[in-house]
Amino acid sequence: MTARAPLDWLLDSTARHLPGGNGSAPLTADHLAHMSELAIWDWHGASGPTPESIADKRALTDALDRLPINSETRGEFAARIQLLAKGAVL
């Protein structure tokens, strides 16, 4: 069992995973969901859902849902997530 992850840490981790070696590729909702799951695994491990990992996934999803994907590349969206992680209101 692990403690809850700080939301800014989860956002930063998602942003670091997002470009995936091709920051100029278009961002899709599926890619964003997959990369946010990797951020959860970075903190909690991939051994299975725990109450803490489920709560963190919900919090991360809620934060990312407030950022619409506007035909952006993975790199552009990652930059927006980095700003959100630093406390910017987007």
PDB file of N, CA, C and O in Angstrom:
ATOM      1  N   MET A   1       0.842  -1.171   0.000  1.00  0.00           N
ATOM      2  CA  MET A   1       0.000   0.000   0.000  1.00  0.00           C
ATOM      3  C   MET A   1       0.895   1.245   0.000  1.00  0.00           C
ATOM      4  O   MET A   1       1.832   1.353   0.792  1.00  0.00           O
ATOM      5  N   THR A   2       0.590   2.170  -0.894  1.00  0.00           N
ATOM      6  CA  THR A   2       1.345   3.411  -0.981  1.00  0.00           C
ATOM      7  C   THR A   2       0.445   4.579  -0.616  1.00  0.00           C
ATOM      8  O   THR A   2      -0.781   4.483  -0.667  1.00  0.00           O
ATOM      9  N   ALA A   3       1.067   5.663  -0.254  1.00  0.00           N
ATOM     10  CA  ALA A   3       0.322   6.878   0.058  1.00  0.00           C
ATOM     11  C   ALA A   3      -0.192   7.502  -1.233  1.00  0.00           C
ATOM     12  O   ALA A   3       0.263   7.166  -2.327  1.00  0.00           O
ATOM     13  N   ARG A   4      -1.137   8.404  -1.088  1.00  0.00           N
ATOM     14  CA  ARG A   4      -1.636   9.148  -2.236  1.00  0.00           C
ATOM     15  C   ARG A   4      -0.513   9.990  -2.832  1.00  0.00           C
ATOM     16  O   ARG A   4       0.341  10.508  -2.112  1.00  0.00           O
ATOM     17  N   ALA A   5      -0.528  10.115  -4.127  1.00  0.00           N
ATOM     18  CA  ALA A   5       0.462  10.933  -4.832  1.00  0.00           C
ATOM     19  C   ALA A   5      -0.005  12.386  -4.875  1.00  0.00           C
ATOM     20  O   ALA A   5      -1.202  12.641  -5.003  1.00  0.00           O
ATOM     21  N   PRO A   6       0.917  13.339  -4.769  1.00  0.00           N
ATOM     22  CA  PRO A   6       0.538  14.739  -4.956  1.00  0.00           C
ATOM     23  C   PRO A   6       0.079  14.953  -6.406  1.00  0.00           C
ATOM     24  O   PRO A   6       0.698  14.436  -7.336  1.00  0.00           O
ATOM     25  N   LEU A   7      -0.987  15.702  -6.593  1.00  0.00           N
ATOM     26  CA  LEU A   7      -1.524  15.909  -7.932  1.00  0.00           C
ATOM     27  C   LEU A   7      -0.502  16.579  -8.844  1.00  0.00           C
ATOM     28  O   LEU A   7      -0.403  16.226 -10.019  1.00  0.00           O
ATOM     29  N   ASP A   8       0.261  17.540  -8.322  1.00  0.00           N
ATOM     30  CA  ASP A   8       1.255  18.188  -9.183  1.00  0.00           C
ATOM     31  C   ASP A   8       2.301  17.194  -9.663  1.00  0.00           C
ATOM     32  O   ASP A   8       2.797  17.313 -10.783  1.00  0.00           O
ATOM     33  N   TRP A   9       2.643  16.218  -8.836  1.00  0.00           N
ATOM     34  CA  TRP A   9       3.597  15.180  -9.226  1.00  0.00           C
ATOM     35  C   TRP A   9       3.005  14.313 -10.336  1.00  0.00           C
ATOM     36  O   TRP A   9       3.693  13.990 -11.304  1.00  0.00           O
ATOM     37  N   LEU A  10       1.731  13.935 -10.200  1.00  0.00           N
ATOM     38  CA  LEU A  10       1.072  13.117 -11.224  1.00  0.00           C
ATOM     39  C   LEU A  10       0.970  13.872 -12.549  1.00  0.00           C
ATOM     40  O   LEU A  10       1.190  13.296 -13.615  1.00  0.00           O
ATOM     41  N   LEU A  11       0.640  15.150 -12.481  1.00  0.00           N
ATOM     42  CA  LEU A  11       0.567  15.956 -13.700  1.00  0.00           C
ATOM     43  C   LEU A  11       1.936  16.050 -14.370  1.00  0.00           C
ATOM     44  O   LEU A  11       2.053  15.896 -15.586  1.00  0.00           O
ATOM     45  N   ASP A  12       2.962  16.301 -13.574  1.00  0.00           N
ATOM     46  CA  ASP A  12       4.320  16.397 -14.118  1.00  0.00           C
ATOM     47  C   ASP A  12       4.753  15.075 -14.751  1.00  0.00           C
ATOM     48  O   ASP A  12       5.344  15.070 -15.831  1.00  0.00           O
ATOM     49  N   SER A  13       4.466  13.971 -14.094  1.00  0.00           N
ATOM     50  CA  SER A  13       4.826  12.659 -14.633  1.00  0.00           C
ATOM     51  C   SER A  13       4.094  12.391 -15.947  1.00  0.00           C
ATOM     52  O   SER A  13       4.686  11.881 -16.898  1.00  0.00           O
ATOM     53  N   THR A  14       2.825  12.729 -15.999  1.00  0.00           N
ATOM     54  CA  THR A  14       2.057  12.556 -17.241  1.00  0.00           C
ATOM     55  C   THR A  14       2.673  13.394 -18.352  1.00  0.00           C
ATOM     56  O   THR A  14       2.829  12.919 -19.477  1.00  0.00           O
ATOM     57  N   ALA A  15       3.021  14.635 -18.043  1.00  0.00           N
ATOM     58  CA  ALA A  15       3.614  15.518 -19.053  1.00  0.00           C
ATOM     59  C   ALA A  15       4.946  14.970 -19.561  1.00  0.00           C
ATOM     60  O   ALA A  15       5.258  15.094 -20.745  1.00  0.00           O
ATOM     61  N   ARG A  16       5.728  14.366 -18.673  1.00  0.00           N
ATOM     62  CA  ARG A  16       7.016  13.807 -19.095  1.00  0.00           C
ATOM     63  C   ARG A  16       6.825  12.587 -19.996  1.00  0.00           C
ATOM     64  O   ARG A  16       7.617  12.370 -20.913  1.00  0.00           O
ATOM     65  N   HIS A  17       5.790  11.795 -19.748  1.00  0.00           N
ATOM     66  CA  HIS A  17       5.520  10.616 -20.584  1.00  0.00           C
ATOM     67  C   HIS A  17       4.877  10.978 -21.920  1.00  0.00           C
ATOM     68  O   HIS A  17       5.068  10.275 -22.912  1.00  0.00           O
ATOM     69  N   LEU A  18       4.133  12.048 -21.949  1.00  0.00           N
ATOM     70  CA  LEU A  18       3.252  12.348 -23.076  1.00  0.00           C
ATOM     71  C   LEU A  18       3.932  12.410 -24.438  1.00  0.00           C
ATOM     72  O   LEU A  18       3.428  11.786 -25.372  1.00  0.00           O
ATOM     73  N   PRO A  19       5.048  13.124 -24.612  1.00  0.00           N
ATOM     74  CA  PRO A  19       5.635  13.175 -25.953  1.00  0.00           C
ATOM     75  C   PRO A  19       6.031  11.801 -26.497  1.00  0.00           C
ATOM     76  O   PRO A  19       5.936  11.566 -27.702  1.00  0.00           O
ATOM     77  N   GLY A  20       6.469  10.902 -25.635  1.00  0.00           N
ATOM     78  CA  GLY A  20       6.759   9.535 -26.043  1.00  0.00           C
ATOM     79  C   GLY A  20       7.710   9.421 -27.218  1.00  0.00           C
ATOM     80  O   GLY A  20       7.531   8.543 -28.063  1.00  0.00           O
ATOM     81  N   GLY A  21       8.703  10.270 -27.297  1.00  0.00           N
ATOM     82  CA  GLY A  21       9.669  10.195 -28.383  1.00  0.00           C
ATOM     83  C   GLY A  21       9.197  10.853 -29.660  1.00  0.00           C
ATOM     84  O   GLY A  21       9.954  10.940 -30.627  1.00  0.00           O
ATOM     85  N   ASN A  22       7.950  11.322 -29.684  1.00  0.00           N
ATOM     86  CA  ASN A  22       7.424  11.981 -30.877  1.00  0.00           C
ATOM     87  C   ASN A  22       6.508  13.114 -30.449  1.00  0.00           C
ATOM     88  O   ASN A  22       5.288  13.030 -30.591  1.00  0.00           O
ATOM     89  N   GLY A  23       7.106  14.170 -29.926  1.00  0.00           N
ATOM     90  CA  GLY A  23       6.336  15.295 -29.430  1.00  0.00           C
ATOM     91  C   GLY A  23       5.540  16.033 -30.479  1.00  0.00           C
ATOM     92  O   GLY A  23       4.627  16.787 -30.142  1.00  0.00           O
ATOM     93  N   SER A  24       5.868  15.834 -31.758  1.00  0.00           N
ATOM     94  CA  SER A  24       5.137  16.527 -32.821  1.00  0.00           C
ATOM     95  C   SER A  24       3.931  15.734 -33.324  1.00  0.00           C
ATOM     96  O   SER A  24       3.199  16.204 -34.195  1.00  0.00           O
ATOM     97  N   ALA A  25       3.721  14.528 -32.776  1.00  0.00           N
ATOM     98  CA  ALA A  25       2.554  13.733 -33.172  1.00  0.00           C
ATOM     99  C   ALA A  25       1.289  14.335 -32.582  1.00  0.00           C
ATOM    100  O   ALA A  25       1.329  14.917 -31.498  1.00  0.00           O
ATOM    101  N   PRO A  26       0.173  14.203 -33.278  1.00  0.00           N
ATOM    102  CA  PRO A  26      -1.089  14.709 -32.731  1.00  0.00           C
ATOM    103  C   PRO A  26      -1.447  13.961 -31.448  1.00  0.00           C
ATOM    104  O   PRO A  26      -1.210  12.760 -31.325  1.00  0.00           O
ATOM    105  N   LEU A  27      -2.014  14.687 -30.508  1.00  0.00           N
ATOM    106  CA  LEU A  27      -2.460  14.066 -29.266  1.00  0.00           C
ATOM    107  C   LEU A  27      -3.839  13.468 -29.468  1.00  0.00           C
ATOM    108  O   LEU A  27      -4.713  14.091 -30.072  1.00  0.00           O
ATOM    109  N   THR A  28      -4.031  12.256 -28.960  1.00  0.00           N
ATOM    110  CA  THR A  28      -5.352  11.637 -28.955  1.00  0.00           C
ATOM    111  C   THR A  28      -5.757  11.399 -27.503  1.00  0.00           C
ATOM    112  O   THR A  28      -4.911  11.316 -26.613  1.00  0.00           O
ATOM    113  N   ALA A  29      -7.052  11.292 -27.284  1.00  0.00           N
ATOM    114  CA  ALA A  29      -7.555  11.017 -25.931  1.00  0.00           C
ATOM    115  C   ALA A  29      -7.035   9.673 -25.427  1.00  0.00           C
ATOM    116  O   ALA A  29      -6.738   9.529 -24.241  1.00  0.00           O
ATOM    117  N   ASP A  30      -6.924   8.697 -26.310  1.00  0.00           N
ATOM    118  CA  ASP A  30      -6.418   7.381 -25.902  1.00  0.00           C
ATOM    119  C   ASP A  30      -4.963   7.457 -25.446  1.00  0.00           C
ATOM    120  O   ASP A  30      -4.589   6.832 -24.453  1.00  0.00           O
ATOM    121  N   HIS A  31      -4.145   8.218 -26.166  1.00  0.00           N
ATOM    122  CA  HIS A  31      -2.739   8.353 -25.783  1.00  0.00           C
ATOM    123  C   HIS A  31      -2.625   9.063 -24.434  1.00  0.00           C
ATOM    124  O   HIS A  31      -1.826   8.667 -23.586  1.00  0.00           O
ATOM    125  N   LEU A  32      -3.419  10.102 -24.239  1.00  0.00           N
ATOM    126  CA  LEU A  32      -3.405  10.820 -22.972  1.00  0.00           C
ATOM    127  C   LEU A  32      -3.813   9.894 -21.825  1.00  0.00           C
ATOM    128  O   LEU A  32      -3.193   9.921 -20.762  1.00  0.00           O
ATOM    129  N   ALA A  33      -4.843   9.080 -22.027  1.00  0.00           N
ATOM    130  CA  ALA A  33      -5.277   8.147 -20.991  1.00  0.00           C
ATOM    131  C   ALA A  33      -4.185   7.140 -20.659  1.00  0.00           C
ATOM    132  O   ALA A  33      -3.955   6.822 -19.492  1.00  0.00           O
ATOM    133  N   HIS A  34      -3.522   6.647 -21.682  1.00  0.00           N
ATOM    134  CA  HIS A  34      -2.445   5.666 -21.460  1.00  0.00           C
ATOM    135  C   HIS A  34      -1.279   6.299 -20.691  1.00  0.00           C
ATOM    136  O   HIS A  34      -0.743   5.686 -19.767  1.00  0.00           O
ATOM    137  N   MET A  35      -0.893   7.498 -21.059  1.00  0.00           N
ATOM    138  CA  MET A  35       0.235   8.157 -20.397  1.00  0.00           C
ATOM    139  C   MET A  35      -0.111   8.544 -18.957  1.00  0.00           C
ATOM    140  O   MET A  35       0.756   8.519 -18.084  1.00  0.00           O
ATOM    141  N   SER A  36      -1.360   8.897 -18.708  1.00  0.00           N
ATOM    142  CA  SER A  36      -1.749   9.206 -17.329  1.00  0.00           C
ATOM    143  C   SER A  36      -1.746   7.937 -16.479  1.00  0.00           C
ATOM    144  O   SER A  36      -1.457   7.991 -15.283  1.00  0.00           O
ATOM    145  N   GLU A  37      -2.062   6.809 -17.084  1.00  0.00           N
ATOM    146  CA  GLU A  37      -1.982   5.537 -16.359  1.00  0.00           C
ATOM    147  C   GLU A  37      -0.526   5.218 -15.999  1.00  0.00           C
ATOM    148  O   GLU A  37      -0.254   4.699 -14.917  1.00  0.00           O
ATOM    149  N   LEU A  38       0.403   5.527 -16.900  1.00  0.00           N
ATOM    150  CA  LEU A  38       1.815   5.327 -16.587  1.00  0.00           C
ATOM    151  C   LEU A  38       2.242   6.193 -15.403  1.00  0.00           C
ATOM    152  O   LEU A  38       3.054   5.766 -14.583  1.00  0.00           O
ATOM    153  N   ALA A  39       1.706   7.391 -15.313  1.00  0.00           N
ATOM    154  CA  ALA A  39       2.024   8.262 -14.175  1.00  0.00           C
ATOM    155  C   ALA A  39       1.542   7.629 -12.868  1.00  0.00           C
ATOM    156  O   ALA A  39       2.235   7.688 -11.853  1.00  0.00           O
ATOM    157  N   ILE A  40       0.372   7.035 -12.897  1.00  0.00           N
ATOM    158  CA  ILE A  40      -0.146   6.347 -11.706  1.00  0.00           C
ATOM    159  C   ILE A  40       0.785   5.189 -11.353  1.00  0.00           C
ATOM    160  O   ILE A  40       1.101   4.980 -10.181  1.00  0.00           O
ATOM    161  N   TRP A  41       1.223   4.440 -12.359  1.00  0.00           N
ATOM    162  CA  TRP A  41       2.124   3.311 -12.115  1.00  0.00           C
ATOM    163  C   TRP A  41       3.470   3.783 -11.581  1.00  0.00           C
ATOM    164  O   TRP A  41       4.082   3.112 -10.750  1.00  0.00           O
ATOM    165  N   ASP A  42       3.938   4.954 -12.064  1.00  0.00           N
ATOM    166  CA  ASP A  42       5.205   5.486 -11.566  1.00  0.00           C
ATOM    167  C   ASP A  42       5.177   5.629 -10.044  1.00  0.00           C
ATOM    168  O   ASP A  42       6.178   5.371  -9.376  1.00  0.00           O
ATOM    169  N   TRP A  43       4.059   6.030  -9.511  1.00  0.00           N
ATOM    170  CA  TRP A  43       3.948   6.262  -8.071  1.00  0.00           C
ATOM    171  C   TRP A  43       3.581   4.990  -7.317  1.00  0.00           C
ATOM    172  O   TRP A  43       4.202   4.651  -6.310  1.00  0.00           O
ATOM    173  N   HIS A  44       2.560   4.286  -7.821  1.00  0.00           N
ATOM    174  CA  HIS A  44       1.969   3.163  -7.088  1.00  0.00           C
ATOM    175  C   HIS A  44       2.485   1.797  -7.515  1.00  0.00           C
ATOM    176  O   HIS A  44       2.282   0.810  -6.807  1.00  0.00           O
ATOM    177  N   GLY A  45       3.147   1.729  -8.662  1.00  0.00           N
ATOM    178  CA  GLY A  45       3.526   0.436  -9.203  1.00  0.00           C
ATOM    179  C   GLY A  45       2.373  -0.158  -9.995  1.00  0.00           C
ATOM    180  O   GLY A  45       1.243   0.327  -9.928  1.00  0.00           O
ATOM    181  N   ALA A  46       2.667  -1.201 -10.737  1.00  0.00           N
ATOM    182  CA  ALA A  46       1.672  -1.795 -11.634  1.00  0.00           C
ATOM    183  C   ALA A  46       1.064  -3.069 -11.058  1.00  0.00           C
ATOM    184  O   ALA A  46       0.521  -3.887 -11.800  1.00  0.00           O
ATOM    185  N   SER A  47       1.149  -3.241  -9.745  1.00  0.00           N
ATOM    186  CA  SER A  47       0.711  -4.510  -9.147  1.00  0.00           C
ATOM    187  C   SER A  47      -0.796  -4.658  -9.064  1.00  0.00           C
ATOM    188  O   SER A  47      -1.280  -5.769  -8.845  1.00  0.00           O
ATOM    189  N   GLY A  48      -1.533  -3.623  -9.224  1.00  0.00           N
ATOM    190  CA  GLY A  48      -2.983  -3.729  -9.187  1.00  0.00           C
ATOM    191  C   GLY A  48      -3.591  -2.527  -8.500  1.00  0.00           C
ATOM    192  O   GLY A  48      -2.898  -1.797  -7.792  1.00  0.00           O
ATOM    193  N   PRO A  49      -4.872  -2.316  -8.698  1.00  0.00           N
ATOM    194  CA  PRO A  49      -5.483  -1.133  -8.107  1.00  0.00           C
ATOM    195  C   PRO A  49      -5.586  -1.235  -6.585  1.00  0.00           C
ATOM    196  O   PRO A  49      -5.888  -2.289  -6.025  1.00  0.00           O
ATOM    197  N   THR A  50      -5.328  -0.124  -5.953  1.00  0.00           N
ATOM    198  CA  THR A  50      -5.512   0.024  -4.512  1.00  0.00           C
ATOM    199  C   THR A  50      -6.455   1.204  -4.318  1.00  0.00           C
ATOM    200  O   THR A  50      -6.661   1.978  -5.253  1.00  0.00           O
ATOM    201  N   PRO A  51      -7.024   1.359  -3.150  1.00  0.00           N
ATOM    202  CA  PRO A  51      -7.878   2.536  -2.934  1.00  0.00           C
ATOM    203  C   PRO A  51      -7.143   3.846  -3.223  1.00  0.00           C
ATOM    204  O   PRO A  51      -7.730   4.790  -3.752  1.00  0.00           O
ATOM    205  N   GLU A  52      -5.854   3.896  -2.872  1.00  0.00           N
ATOM    206  CA  GLU A  52      -5.073   5.107  -3.111  1.00  0.00           C
ATOM    207  C   GLU A  52      -4.838   5.352  -4.599  1.00  0.00           C
ATOM    208  O   GLU A  52      -4.958   6.483  -5.070  1.00  0.00           O
ATOM    209  N   SER A  53      -4.502   4.296  -5.337  1.00  0.00           N
ATOM    210  CA  SER A  53      -4.257   4.476  -6.771  1.00  0.00           C
ATOM    211  C   SER A  53      -5.544   4.831  -7.509  1.00  0.00           C
ATOM    212  O   SER A  53      -5.521   5.609  -8.463  1.00  0.00           O
ATOM    213  N   ILE A  54      -6.650   4.270  -7.076  1.00  0.00           N
ATOM    214  CA  ILE A  54      -7.945   4.594  -7.692  1.00  0.00           C
ATOM    215  C   ILE A  54      -8.293   6.057  -7.440  1.00  0.00           C
ATOM    216  O   ILE A  54      -8.756   6.752  -8.345  1.00  0.00           O
ATOM    217  N   ALA A  55      -8.074   6.526  -6.216  1.00  0.00           N
ATOM    218  CA  ALA A  55      -8.354   7.929  -5.890  1.00  0.00           C
ATOM    219  C   ALA A  55      -7.432   8.859  -6.669  1.00  0.00           C
ATOM    220  O   ALA A  55      -7.864   9.912  -7.137  1.00  0.00           O
ATOM    221  N   ASP A  56      -6.166   8.475  -6.810  1.00  0.00           N
ATOM    222  CA  ASP A  56      -5.226   9.294  -7.576  1.00  0.00           C
ATOM    223  C   ASP A  56      -5.608   9.335  -9.047  1.00  0.00           C
ATOM    224  O   ASP A  56      -5.527  10.387  -9.680  1.00  0.00           O
ATOM    225  N   LYS A  57      -6.018   8.214  -9.589  1.00  0.00           N
ATOM    226  CA  LYS A  57      -6.428   8.187 -10.997  1.00  0.00           C
ATOM    227  C   LYS A  57      -7.639   9.091 -11.213  1.00  0.00           C
ATOM    228  O   LYS A  57      -7.711   9.806 -12.212  1.00  0.00           O
ATOM    229  N   ARG A  58      -8.574   9.059 -10.293  1.00  0.00           N
ATOM    230  CA  ARG A  58      -9.764   9.900 -10.389  1.00  0.00           C
ATOM    231  C   ARG A  58      -9.368  11.384 -10.333  1.00  0.00           C
ATOM    232  O   ARG A  58      -9.864  12.190 -11.121  1.00  0.00           O
ATOM    233  N   ALA A  59      -8.482  11.739  -9.406  1.00  0.00           N
ATOM    234  CA  ALA A  59      -8.050  13.132  -9.284  1.00  0.00           C
ATOM    235  C   ALA A  59      -7.301  13.597 -10.532  1.00  0.00           C
ATOM    236  O   ALA A  59      -7.511  14.712 -11.009  1.00  0.00           O
ATOM    237  N   LEU A  60      -6.429  12.739 -11.057  1.00  0.00           N
ATOM    238  CA  LEU A  60      -5.671  13.084 -12.263  1.00  0.00           C
ATOM    239  C   LEU A  60      -6.605  13.215 -13.458  1.00  0.00           C
ATOM    240  O   LEU A  60      -6.478  14.157 -14.241  1.00  0.00           O
ATOM    241  N   THR A  61      -7.523  12.300 -13.605  1.00  0.00           N
ATOM    242  CA  THR A  61      -8.478  12.351 -14.710  1.00  0.00           C
ATOM    243  C   THR A  61      -9.322  13.617 -14.631  1.00  0.00           C
ATOM    244  O   THR A  61      -9.549  14.277 -15.646  1.00  0.00           O
ATOM    245  N   ASP A  62      -9.789  13.961 -13.428  1.00  0.00           N
ATOM    246  CA  ASP A  62     -10.579  15.184 -13.262  1.00  0.00           C
ATOM    247  C   ASP A  62      -9.780  16.419 -13.676  1.00  0.00           C
ATOM    248  O   ASP A  62     -10.313  17.310 -14.336  1.00  0.00           O
ATOM    249  N   ALA A  63      -8.501  16.475 -13.291  1.00  0.00           N
ATOM    250  CA  ALA A  63      -7.659  17.618 -13.654  1.00  0.00           C
ATOM    251  C   ALA A  63      -7.441  17.679 -15.160  1.00  0.00           C
ATOM    252  O   ALA A  63      -7.526  18.755 -15.753  1.00  0.00           O
ATOM    253  N   LEU A  64      -7.163  16.542 -15.782  1.00  0.00           N
ATOM    254  CA  LEU A  64      -6.907  16.518 -17.226  1.00  0.00           C
ATOM    255  C   LEU A  64      -8.173  16.779 -18.033  1.00  0.00           C
ATOM    256  O   LEU A  64      -8.110  17.332 -19.131  1.00  0.00           O
ATOM    257  N   ASP A  65      -9.320  16.385 -17.493  1.00  0.00           N
ATOM    258  CA  ASP A  65     -10.583  16.625 -18.201  1.00  0.00           C
ATOM    259  C   ASP A  65     -10.892  18.111 -18.329  1.00  0.00           C
ATOM    260  O   ASP A  65     -11.676  18.509 -19.190  1.00  0.00           O
ATOM    261  N   ARG A  66     -10.285  18.930 -17.483  1.00  0.00           N
ATOM    262  CA  ARG A  66     -10.501  20.376 -17.553  1.00  0.00           C
ATOM    263  C   ARG A  66      -9.650  21.034 -18.638  1.00  0.00           C
ATOM    264  O   ARG A  66      -9.791  22.227 -18.908  1.00  0.00           O
ATOM    265  N   LEU A  67      -8.771  20.253 -19.254  1.00  0.00           N
ATOM    266  CA  LEU A  67      -7.921  20.761 -20.340  1.00  0.00           C
ATOM    267  C   LEU A  67      -8.366  20.133 -21.660  1.00  0.00           C
ATOM    268  O   LEU A  67      -7.962  19.012 -21.967  1.00  0.00           O
ATOM    269  N   PRO A  68      -9.177  20.821 -22.435  1.00  0.00           N
ATOM    270  CA  PRO A  68      -9.609  20.228 -23.699  1.00  0.00           C
ATOM    271  C   PRO A  68      -8.435  20.048 -24.660  1.00  0.00           C
ATOM    272  O   PRO A  68      -7.498  20.847 -24.682  1.00  0.00           O
ATOM    273  N   ILE A  69      -8.509  18.997 -25.438  1.00  0.00           N
ATOM    274  CA  ILE A  69      -7.509  18.761 -26.481  1.00  0.00           C
ATOM    275  C   ILE A  69      -7.940  19.561 -27.704  1.00  0.00           C
ATOM    276  O   ILE A  69      -8.977  19.284 -28.306  1.00  0.00           O
ATOM    277  N   ASN A  70      -7.134  20.555 -28.064  1.00  0.00           N
ATOM    278  CA  ASN A  70      -7.481  21.460 -29.159  1.00  0.00           C
ATOM    279  C   ASN A  70      -6.587  21.237 -30.366  1.00  0.00           C
ATOM    280  O   ASN A  70      -5.857  22.144 -30.768  1.00  0.00           O
ATOM    281  N   SER A  71      -6.631  20.055 -30.948  1.00  0.00           N
ATOM    282  CA  SER A  71      -5.794  19.734 -32.112  1.00  0.00           C
ATOM    283  C   SER A  71      -4.327  20.012 -31.839  1.00  0.00           C
ATOM    284  O   SER A  71      -3.602  20.463 -32.726  1.00  0.00           O
ATOM    285  N   GLU A  72      -3.889  19.746 -30.619  1.00  0.00           N
ATOM    286  CA  GLU A  72      -2.516  20.010 -30.225  1.00  0.00           C
ATOM    287  C   GLU A  72      -1.650  18.784 -30.441  1.00  0.00           C
ATOM    288  O   GLU A  72      -2.133  17.655 -30.539  1.00  0.00           O
ATOM    289  N   THR A  73      -0.351  19.048 -30.512  1.00  0.00           N
ATOM    290  CA  THR A  73       0.588  17.939 -30.536  1.00  0.00           C
ATOM    291  C   THR A  73       0.786  17.446 -29.107  1.00  0.00           C
ATOM    292  O   THR A  73       0.373  18.093 -28.145  1.00  0.00           O
ATOM    293  N   ARG A  74       1.422  16.298 -28.994  1.00  0.00           N
ATOM    294  CA  ARG A  74       1.728  15.759 -27.672  1.00  0.00           C
ATOM    295  C   ARG A  74       2.611  16.710 -26.881  1.00  0.00           C
ATOM    296  O   ARG A  74       2.402  16.914 -25.685  1.00  0.00           O
ATOM    297  N   GLY A  75       3.597  17.290 -27.552  1.00  0.00           N
ATOM    298  CA  GLY A  75       4.506  18.224 -26.888  1.00  0.00           C
ATOM    299  C   GLY A  75       3.810  19.489 -26.419  1.00  0.00           C
ATOM    300  O   GLY A  75       4.073  19.970 -25.316  1.00  0.00           O
ATOM    301  N   GLU A  76       2.922  20.034 -27.246  1.00  0.00           N
ATOM    302  CA  GLU A  76       2.185  21.242 -26.866  1.00  0.00           C
ATOM    303  C   GLU A  76       1.292  20.977 -25.657  1.00  0.00           C
ATOM    304  O   GLU A  76       1.229  21.790 -24.736  1.00  0.00           O
ATOM    305  N   PHE A  77       0.611  19.852 -25.665  1.00  0.00           N
ATOM    306  CA  PHE A  77      -0.273  19.523 -24.551  1.00  0.00           C
ATOM    307  C   PHE A  77       0.542  19.249 -23.295  1.00  0.00           C
ATOM    308  O   PHE A  77       0.128  19.620 -22.197  1.00  0.00           O
ATOM    309  N   ALA A  78       1.693  18.605 -23.443  1.00  0.00           N
ATOM    310  CA  ALA A  78       2.566  18.357 -22.293  1.00  0.00           C
ATOM    311  C   ALA A  78       2.982  19.675 -21.644  1.00  0.00           C
ATOM    312  O   ALA A  78       3.051  19.772 -20.419  1.00  0.00           O
ATOM    313  N   ALA A  79       3.258  20.687 -22.465  1.00  0.00           N
ATOM    314  CA  ALA A  79       3.633  21.998 -21.927  1.00  0.00           C
ATOM    315  C   ALA A  79       2.485  22.603 -21.130  1.00  0.00           C
ATOM    316  O   ALA A  79       2.716  23.229 -20.096  1.00  0.00           O
ATOM    317  N   ARG A  80       1.264  22.428 -21.591  1.00  0.00           N
ATOM    318  CA  ARG A  80       0.097  22.935 -20.845  1.00  0.00           C
ATOM    319  C   ARG A  80      -0.046  22.194 -19.516  1.00  0.00           C
ATOM    320  O   ARG A  80      -0.360  22.804 -18.494  1.00  0.00           O
ATOM    321  N   ILE A  81       0.181  20.892 -19.528  1.00  0.00           N
ATOM    322  CA  ILE A  81       0.088  20.124 -18.287  1.00  0.00           C
ATOM    323  C   ILE A  81       1.166  20.584 -17.302  1.00  0.00           C
ATOM    324  O   ILE A  81       0.912  20.671 -16.100  1.00  0.00           O
ATOM    325  N   GLN A  82       2.352  20.875 -17.802  1.00  0.00           N
ATOM    326  CA  GLN A  82       3.438  21.359 -16.933  1.00  0.00           C
ATOM    327  C   GLN A  82       3.028  22.668 -16.259  1.00  0.00           C
ATOM    328  O   GLN A  82       3.307  22.863 -15.075  1.00  0.00           O
ATOM    329  N   LEU A  83       2.380  23.554 -16.987  1.00  0.00           N
ATOM    330  CA  LEU A  83       1.910  24.808 -16.400  1.00  0.00           C
ATOM    331  C   LEU A  83       0.864  24.541 -15.314  1.00  0.00           C
ATOM    332  O   LEU A  83       0.889  25.160 -14.250  1.00  0.00           O
ATOM    333  N   LEU A  84      -0.036  23.631 -15.590  1.00  0.00           N
ATOM    334  CA  LEU A  84      -1.060  23.277 -14.608  1.00  0.00           C
ATOM    335  C   LEU A  84      -0.406  22.685 -13.355  1.00  0.00           C
ATOM    336  O   LEU A  84      -0.833  22.979 -12.239  1.00  0.00           O
ATOM    337  N   ALA A  85       0.608  21.868 -13.529  1.00  0.00           N
ATOM    338  CA  ALA A  85       1.305  21.268 -12.400  1.00  0.00           C
ATOM    339  C   ALA A  85       1.978  22.318 -11.526  1.00  0.00           C
ATOM    340  O   ALA A  85       2.132  22.133 -10.318  1.00  0.00           O
ATOM    341  N   LYS A  86       2.375  23.420 -12.152  1.00  0.00           N
ATOM    342  CA  LYS A  86       3.024  24.507 -11.409  1.00  0.00           C
ATOM    343  C   LYS A  86       2.026  25.481 -10.801  1.00  0.00           C
ATOM    344  O   LYS A  86       2.418  26.469 -10.180  1.00  0.00           O
ATOM    345  N   GLY A  87       0.739  25.206 -10.977  1.00  0.00           N
ATOM    346  CA  GLY A  87      -0.286  26.032 -10.345  1.00  0.00           C
ATOM    347  C   GLY A  87      -0.942  27.074 -11.228  1.00  0.00           C
ATOM    348  O   GLY A  87      -1.746  27.874 -10.750  1.00  0.00           O
ATOM    349  N   ALA A  88      -0.611  27.075 -12.501  1.00  0.00           N
ATOM    350  CA  ALA A  88      -1.234  28.034 -13.402  1.00  0.00           C
ATOM    351  C   ALA A  88      -2.705  27.678 -13.607  1.00  0.00           C
ATOM    352  O   ALA A  88      -3.068  26.502 -13.641  1.00  0.00           O
ATOM    353  N   VAL A  89      -3.529  28.679 -13.739  1.00  0.00           N
ATOM    354  CA  VAL A  89      -4.940  28.464 -14.041  1.00  0.00           C
ATOM    355  C   VAL A  89      -5.079  28.545 -15.549  1.00  0.00           C
ATOM    356  O   VAL A  89      -4.806  29.580 -16.157  1.00  0.00           O
ATOM    357  N   LEU A  90      -5.510  27.435 -16.149  1.00  0.00           N
ATOM    358  CA  LEU A  90      -5.621  27.391 -17.619  1.00  0.00           C
ATOM    359  C   LEU A  90      -7.066  27.398 -18.045  1.00  0.00           C
ATOM    360  O   LEU A  90      -7.357  27.365 -19.241  1.00  0.00           O
TER     361      LEU A  90
END
